[in-house]
Amino acid sequence: MIGYVTLGTADLDKSAAFYDALLGTIGAKRFMEEPGYFIAWSKGENEPSIAVARPFDKQPASVGNGTMVAVFLESQEQVDKFYAKALALGGTCEGKPGFRPDEGATAGFYAGYFRDLDGNKLNAFCMVE
């Protein structure tokens, strides 16, 4: 249902390096770019994408309170690695990987939460049977 999500950034080059490294771990590559303005990554044609952009109105980028982008992955191992990579690249923890809402569960919704270099909140998740 979602085609793409765009996140604001104060430093396009710094943000691009973060997302090149992070999204590269799941096979996403840059597929659209307007130098100095925005960059978008996707895993393939007609697949959802994530973009970063300098705000069109030229005002400072800000983080939406309650706004979060969720990245669907296929396994707990992928979630753990993606989350760890985000933190290694300078992201900050917003909730270590685990089952939600029941931390003692062994099946269901498994997710790790983090913020990127601009403070945008993301989540890496999978569904475990």
Buried (B, 14 or more C-beta within 10 A) or exposed (E): EEEEBBBBBBBBEBBBBBBBEBBEBBEBEBBEBEEEEBBBBBEEEEEBBBBBBBBEEEEEBEBEEEEEBBBEBEEBEBBBBBBBBBBEBEBEEBEBBBBBEEEEEEEEBBBBBBBBBBBBBBBBBBEBE
